[in-house]
Amino acid sequence: MYNLHATIAVAVFLAAYALIISEKMPRAVTGLAGAVIIVLLGVLTQEEAFASIDWNTIGLLVGMMIIVNITRRSGVFEYLAILAARTAKGDPVMILVLLTCITAFLSAWLDNVTTILLIVPVTFAIVNRLKLNAMPFLLCEVIGSNIGGTATLIGDPPNILIGSATGLGFNDFIMNLSPVVIIVLAVTVGLMVLVYRKGFEVAEEDKQEIMKLNPPQVIKDWNILKKSLAVLALTVLGFFLHQALHLDSATIALAGAVLLMIATGEEPEDILLTVEWPTLFFFMGLFILVESLVKVGVITSLASQALLFTQGNFSLTAILVLWISAFASAIVDNIPFVAAMIPLLKDLGAMSGMPMEPLWWSLALGACLGGNGTLIGASANVVAAGIAERNGLKITFWGFTKVGLPLMIVSVFICHVYIYIRYLG
């Protein structure tokens, strides 16, 4: 029965993945169909399937989507768009660099999903005014968000999991990860500029129109703006203090969403219609599919075999963890993968006696940056694709992969060198 369940779990996962790549079926339908089949065929019980969903991630997304959508009604995103475009003097390459760096910076201090929810509406407001294709901007921002989120404990969900399981603190993450993240970001932005610098054409009159605009004039509702910014500030403060408060980030985000709905008096039906429900249901299905692989031992077996290959060699183990985490996180969402790797690495450390801290940094760098490899590698990627689709722009699996995968390989190679020099040399 165990072997049968393992076969079913692998077959359903591969079939779902093939459908996601082919895009013959909406991602949400594919994810849910795979999850339902897993439960119907007995690989997971209904209780196990629901327990496998990371409700903290789902709650965080719902809360922030509500806050962002109410805030959007004030016109603040158009304000920020015009401000950024004027700062860059309407030059699309400078706008690309500016937005990517802003996204990376914010992702280190908020989580990267929240940053994407905030920055993508700004991007659409800019590119629509300059009559530009939004695709290069969105791809660069998503990749930048995953890079920036790698730098801190709170920037990316895998880091939160690692910090919680190991006791490594906020300062530990900054001191060990931010130096290489800065290098990776600089190289990535440079490569992006090389790729896209000749692909933008903006009419001079459109640039001049941007420069003539007065940012404060696009604010539609100052009352909503003041309340939204106040609630957003409280929510961000809550993220910083959530460990001291013993509250999960989902609780903070949902509390902020409820407070803002009460403060602004917005109709809940209108607000809830703006939530990216297909994206959320896709995540739920994906969590269940990956949990099926965890339960039947596929992920643990693959990781164990790979680590067995190192035969206790510390340097080889650290580098292997980095690269395996990167490519595995490009294929499955990095949250459940890291959840499966943490107990495995703990057991490995207990048996071998090798120093563990460099292995945790290898896992964090590989999992976070590996999320840039494909469209479904990280939560921020899927959220950005969902928002883009609502704005009439479809980010395809291969369209994302052909940009993200090469940049991911370059970034992980930089981390390879960094880990070797700092911890292994």
C-alpha positions in Angstrom: 0.0 0.0 0.0 2.9 2.4 0.9 4.5 1.8 -2.6 1.1 2.3 -4.3 0.6 5.6 -2.4 4.1 6.7 -3.3 3.5 5.9 -7.0 0.1 7.8 -6.9 1.6 10.9 -5.2 4.5 11.1 -7.7 2.2 10.5 -10.7 -0.3 13.1 -9.6 2.4 15.7 -8.8 4.1 15.2 -12.2 0.7 15.3 -14.0 -0.2 18.6 -12.2 3.2 20.0 -12.9 2.9 19.2 -16.6 -0.5 20.9 -16.7 0.9 24.0 -15.0 3.8 24.1 -17.5 1.5 23.5 -20.5 -1.0 26.1 -19.2 -3.9 24.1 -20.7 -5.8 24.5 -17.5 -5.9 27.4 -15.0 -3.4 27.0 -12.2 -6.0 27.1 -9.5 -8.0 24.3 -11.1 -4.9 22.2 -11.6 -3.8 22.6 -8.0 -7.2 21.8 -6.6 -7.8 18.9 -8.9 -4.5 17.3 -7.9 -5.2 17.8 -4.2 -8.7 16.3 -4.5 -7.3 13.2 -6.4 -4.7 12.8 -3.6 -7.4 12.7 -1.0 -9.9 10.6 -3.1 -7.2 7.9 -3.6 -6.3 7.8 0.1 -2.7 9.1 0.0 -3.8 11.8 2.5 -6.9 11.9 4.7 -9.0 15.0 4.5 -7.7 16.0 7.9 -4.1 15.5 6.8 -4.7 17.5 3.6 -6.2 20.5 5.5 -3.4 20.3 8.1 -0.8 20.5 5.4 -2.0 23.9 4.2 0.1 26.7 5.6 -2.8 28.8 6.9 -0.4 31.4 8.2 0.7 32.1 4.6 -2.9 32.1 3.4 -4.1 34.4 6.2 -1.2 36.7 5.6 -2.0 37.0 1.9 -5.8 37.6 2.5 -5.1 40.3 5.1 -2.5 42.1 3.0 -4.7 41.8 -0.2 -7.5 43.5 1.7 -5.3 46.3 3.1 -3.7 46.9 -0.3 -7.0 47.0 -2.2 -8.5 49.5 0.2 -5.4 51.6 0.1 -5.4 51.5 -3.7 -8.8 53.4 -3.7 -7.0 56.5 -2.2 -4.9 56.9 -5.4 -1.6 56.5 -3.5 -0.2 54.0 -5.9 -0.7 56.4 -8.8 1.0 59.1 -6.6 4.0 56.8 -6.0 4.1 55.8 -9.7 4.3 59.4 -10.8 6.9 60.2 -8.1 9.1 57.3 -9.2 8.8 58.1 -12.9 9.6 61.8 -12.3 12.6 60.8 -10.2 13.9 58.7 -13.1 12.9 61.5 -15.5 10.8 59.1 -17.5 13.7 56.9 -18.5 12.4 53.3 -18.5 15.7 51.7 -17.7 16.2 53.9 -14.6 12.6 53.2 -13.6 13.3 49.5 -13.9 16.4 49.8 -11.7 14.7 52.0 -9.2 11.6 49.8 -8.8 13.7 46.6 -8.6 15.9 48.1 -5.9 13.0 49.5 -4.0 11.2 46.1 -4.1 14.3 44.3 -2.9 14.8 46.7 0.0 11.2 46.6 1.1 11.2 42.8 0.8 13.9 42.6 3.4 11.8 44.5 6.0 8.3 43.4 5.0 7.9 39.9 3.7 8.3 39.6 -0.1 4.7 38.7 -0.8 3.5 41.9 0.9 6.0 43.9 -1.0 4.7 42.5 -4.3 1.2 43.3 -3.3 2.2 46.9 -2.8 4.6 47.4 -5.7 2.8 45.8 -8.6 -0.1 48.3 -8.7 2.5 51.1 -8.7 4.2 49.4 -11.7 1.0 49.2 -13.7 0.3 52.8 -13.1 3.7 53.8 -14.4 3.9 51.6 -17.5 0.3 52.5 -18.5 1.2 56.2 -18.5 4.4 55.6 -20.5 2.7 53.0 -22.9 5.3 50.4 -22.0 5.1 46.6 -21.7 4.8 45.8 -18.0 6.3 42.3 -18.3 10.0 43.2 -17.9 9.2 45.3 -14.9 7.1 42.7 -13.2 9.7 39.9 -13.8 12.5 42.1 -12.4 10.5 43.1 -9.4 9.6 39.5 -8.5 13.2 38.4 -8.8 14.3 41.4 -6.8 11.7 40.6 -4.1 13.0 37.1 -3.7 16.6 38.3 -3.5 15.8 41.1 -1.0 13.7 38.8 1.1 16.7 36.5 1.6 18.6 39.0 3.6 16.6 39.0 6.9 14.7 36.7 9.2 11.3 38.1 8.3 11.9 38.7 4.5 11.0 35.3 3.2 8.9 32.4 4.8 11.7 29.8 4.5 13.9 32.1 6.7 11.1 32.4 9.3 10.9 28.5 9.4 14.7 28.2 9.8 14.9 30.9 12.5 12.0 29.3 14.4 13.6 25.8 14.3 17.2 26.8 15.1 17.0 29.8 17.4 19.0 31.9 15.0 18.0 35.6 15.5 17.3 38.6 13.4 20.9 39.9 13.6 22.3 36.5 12.7 20.4 36.5 9.4 21.5 40.1 8.6 25.1 39.5 9.4 25.4 36.3 7.5 23.1 36.8 4.5 22.9 40.5 3.7 26.5 40.8 2.4 26.0 38.2 -0.3 22.4 39.4 -1.0 23.8 42.9 -1.8 26.3 41.4 -4.3 23.6 39.2 -5.9 21.2 42.1 -6.2 23.9 44.3 -7.9 24.8 41.6 -10.4 21.2 40.7 -11.1 20.2 44.3 -11.7 23.2 44.8 -14.0 22.2 41.7 -16.0 18.6 42.9 -16.2 19.7 46.3 -17.6 21.8 44.5 -20.2 18.9 42.4 -21.3 16.2 45.0 -21.4 18.0 48.3 -22.1 17.3 48.2 -25.8 13.8 47.0 -25.6 12.1 50.2 -24.3 10.8 52.9 -26.5 9.1 55.9 -24.9 7.9 58.8 -26.9 9.4 62.1 -25.8 5.9 63.6 -25.4 5.0 60.8 -22.9 8.1 61.6 -20.9 7.2 65.3 -20.9 3.6 64.5 -19.8 5.0 62.5 -16.9 7.3 65.4 -15.9 4.3 67.8 -16.0 2.2 65.8 -13.6 1.8 66.9 -10.0 1.8 63.8 -7.8 -0.5 65.1 -5.0 -3.2 65.9 -7.6 -3.8 62.1 -8.3 -4.8 61.4 -4.6 -8.6 60.6 -4.9 -9.5 60.3 -1.2 -7.3 61.8 1.5 -9.4 60.3 4.3 -8.9 56.8 3.0 -5.2 57.5 2.5 -4.6 58.7 6.0 -6.4 55.7 7.6 -4.8 53.3 5.2 -1.3 54.5 5.9 -1.9 54.5 9.7 -3.2 50.9 9.6 -0.4 49.8 7.2 2.2 51.4 9.6 0.6 49.5 12.6 0.6 46.3 10.6 4.3 46.6 9.6 5.1 47.4 13.3 3.2 44.2 14.2 5.4 42.2 11.8 8.5 43.5 13.5 7.1 42.7 16.9 5.2 39.5 16.2 7.6 37.2 18.0 7.6 39.4 21.1 3.8 39.6 20.9 3.6 35.8 20.3 1.3 36.4 17.3 1.7 34.9 13.9 2.0 37.2 10.9 -1.3 36.1 9.5 -3.0 37.3 12.7 -1.3 40.7 12.4 -2.3 41.0 8.7 -5.9 40.0 9.3 -6.2 42.3 12.3 -5.0 45.2 10.1 -7.5 44.2 7.4 -10.4 44.1 9.8 -9.4 47.4 11.4 -9.1 49.2 8.1 -12.5 47.9 6.9 -14.1 49.2 10.1 -12.2 52.5 9.9 -13.1 53.2 6.2 -16.6 51.7 6.2 -16.0 50.0 2.9 -18.5 47.4 1.8 -17.0 44.0 2.6 -18.6 42.4 -0.5 -16.7 44.9 -2.7 -13.4 44.4 -0.9 -13.6 40.6 -0.8 -14.2 40.5 -4.5 -10.8 42.1 -5.1 -9.0 39.3 -3.2 -6.9 37.0 -5.5 -8.9 33.9 -4.7 -7.5 31.8 -7.6 -4.0 32.4 -6.3 -5.0 31.4 -2.8 -6.7 28.2 -3.9 -3.7 27.3 -6.1 -1.4 27.6 -3.0 -3.8 25.3 -1.0 -3.6 22.7 -3.8 0.1 23.0 -4.0 0.6 22.5 -0.3 -1.5 19.4 -0.3 0.4 17.9 -3.4 3.8 18.5 -1.8 2.6 17.1 1.6 1.7 13.9 -0.3 5.3 13.6 -1.4 6.5 14.3 2.1 4.2 11.7 3.7 5.2 8.9 1.3 8.8 9.7 1.9 9.8 10.9 -1.5 11.3 14.3 -0.5 13.1 12.9 2.5 14.4 9.9 0.5 15.7 12.2 -2.3 17.4 14.6 0.2 18.8 11.7 2.2 20.3 10.0 -0.8 21.9 13.3 -1.9 23.4 13.9 1.5 24.6 10.3 1.7 26.5 11.1 -1.4 28.7 13.5 0.6 29.8 10.7 3.0 30.1 13.2 5.9 32.3 15.7 4.1 31.3 19.1 5.6 32.3 21.3 2.7 30.6 19.1 0.1 27.5 18.9 2.3 27.2 22.6 2.6 27.6 23.2 -1.1 25.2 20.3 -2.0 22.5 21.7 0.4 22.8 25.0 -1.4 22.4 23.7 -4.9 19.8 21.0 -4.1 17.7 23.6 -2.2 17.9 26.0 -5.1 16.7 23.5 -7.8 14.2 21.8 -5.5 12.7 25.2 -4.6 12.4 26.0 -8.2 10.2 22.9 -8.7 8.2 22.9 -5.5 7.2 25.8 -3.4 10.2 26.6 -1.0 8.1 26.7 2.1 7.1 22.9 2.3 10.6 22.0 1.0 12.4 23.8 3.8 9.9 22.4 6.3 11.0 18.9 5.1 14.7 19.7 5.1 15.0 21.2 8.6 14.5 17.9 10.5 16.7 16.1 8.0 19.6 18.5 8.6 19.1 18.3 12.3 19.5 14.5 12.2 22.5 14.8 10.0 24.2 17.2 12.4 23.4 15.0 15.4 24.9 12.0 13.6 28.0 13.6 12.1 28.9 16.3 14.6 29.6 18.8 11.8 29.0 22.5 12.5 25.4 23.3 11.6 25.2 27.1 11.1 26.8 27.2 7.6 24.3 24.5 6.6 21.4 26.7 7.7 22.8 29.6 5.6 23.2 27.2 2.6 19.6 26.1 3.0 18.3 29.7 3.4 20.2 31.0 0.4 19.3 28.0 -1.8 15.6 27.9 -1.0 15.0 31.7 -1.2 17.0 32.4 -4.3 15.9 29.1 -5.9 12.4 30.5 -5.9 13.4 32.6 -8.8 13.9 29.6 -11.0 10.3 29.0 -12.1 6.9 30.7 -11.8 5.8 28.4 -8.9 9.1 28.4 -7.1 8.0 31.1 -4.6 4.8 32.6 -3.2 5.7 36.1 -4.5 5.9 34.8 -8.1 2.4 33.3 -8.0 0.9 36.4 -6.4 2.5 38.7 -9.0 1.2 36.4 -11.8 -2.3 36.5 -10.3 -2.3 40.4 -10.1 -0.9 40.7 -13.6 -3.7 38.4 -15.0 -6.3 40.7 -13.4 -4.7 43.6 -15.2 -4.8 41.8 -18.6 -1.2 40.5 -18.6 -0.5 36.8 -18.5 2.9 35.7 -17.1 3.5 32.2 -18.6 5.4 29.5 -16.9 8.1 29.4 -19.6 8.1 33.2 -20.0 9.1 33.5 -16.3 11.5 30.5 -16.4 13.6 31.7 -19.3 14.4 34.9 -17.4 14.4 33.6 -13.8 16.3 30.3 -14.2 19.5 31.8 -15.7 19.5 34.6 -13.1 18.9 32.0 -10.3 21.9 29.9 -11.4 24.1 33.0 -11.5 22.9 34.1 -8.0 23.4 30.6 -6.5 26.9 30.4 -8.0 27.8 33.7 -6.3 26.5 32.2 -3.0 28.6 29.1 -3.7 31.7 31.2 -3.8 30.6 33.3 -0.8 29.9 30.2 1.4 33.2 28.6 0.4 35.3 31.7 1.2 33.5 32.7 4.4 32.7 29.3 6.0 34.7 26.6 4.3 38.0 28.2 3.1 
